[in-house]
Amino acid sequence: MNPLLRSVAAVVAALLLGALASHYLAASPAAVRAQAQPAVTWSEGWAPEPDPADAVSVWQSASPWGATPAAAAEALPPPPPAPVPVGVAKEGRNYIAIFQVNGNGVMRLRAGGRLPDGGQVVQVTGRRIVWLDADGKRQQREIFNDFQGGQ
């Protein structure tokens, strides 16, 4: 028997052995029963006529036939962004939090100081600022400082 025929016979024998083992040893899936379909009521297939009042708002917003569109209601401007801590400074023995405030520039506040949005600075250490935001949620930020010596 030549080597090629021997290799092919070994592969066919391995496949046949795997197929027989799968057929006799593996569990067969359970038979599937067809589910009963719900009863469908017959209709003519004609849809009811659309209500013209539904299209009025679309016509007013799209302004068909070249009419000038209705003026859009002006939305309220978004609230200003909350103050953002940007640094820590040291004045004597006390640390001061530096906040960037929209429209007011920079504010320097000690612990207990009030932010313009109603928040309050709770604690200022060498590299950490802890404050309450306008909603009363506790915020904390680790930041760089502008003095020598650290904590």
GITAWO-V16356 format. One record per pair of residues at least 4 apart in sequence whose C-alpha atoms are under 7 Angstrom apart, sorted by sequence separation. I is the first residue (numbers start at 0). J is the second residue. If there is no record, write none. Layout:
i	j
I	J
I	J
This chain:
i	j
0	4
1	5
2	6
3	7
4	8
5	9
6	10
7	11
8	12
9	13
10	14
11	15
12	16
13	17
14	18
15	19
16	20
17	21
18	22
19	23
20	24
21	25
51	55
54	58
55	59
56	60
57	61
58	62
62	66
89	93
90	94
100	104
108	112
113	117
114	118
123	127
124	128
131	135
132	136
0	5
58	63
62	67
89	94
99	104
100	105
113	118
114	119
123	128
131	136
132	137
62	68
88	94
89	95
99	105
100	106
113	119
122	128
123	129
131	137
132	138
61	68
87	94
88	95
98	105
99	106
112	119
113	120
122	129
130	137
131	138
60	68
87	95
88	96
97	105
98	106
111	119
112	120
121	129
122	130
130	138
59	68
60	69
87	96
97	106
98	107
111	120
120	129
121	130
129	138
130	139
59	69
86	96
87	97
97	107
110	120
111	121
120	130
121	131
129	139
86	97
96	107
97	108
110	121
119	130
120	131
128	139
129	140
85	97
95	107
96	108
110	122
119	131
128	140
84	97
85	98
95	108
96	109
110	123
118	131
119	132
127	140
128	141
84	98
85	99
95	109
118	132
127	141
83	98
84	99
94	109
118	133
126	141
127	142
82	98
83	99
117	133
126	142
82	99
83	100
116	133
126	143
82	100
126	144
82	101
80	101
79	101
125	149
125	150
96	123
95	123
94	123
94	124
94	125
96	128
81	116
87	125
87	126
86	142
87	143
88	144
86	143
87	144
88	145
89	146
86	144
87	145
88	146
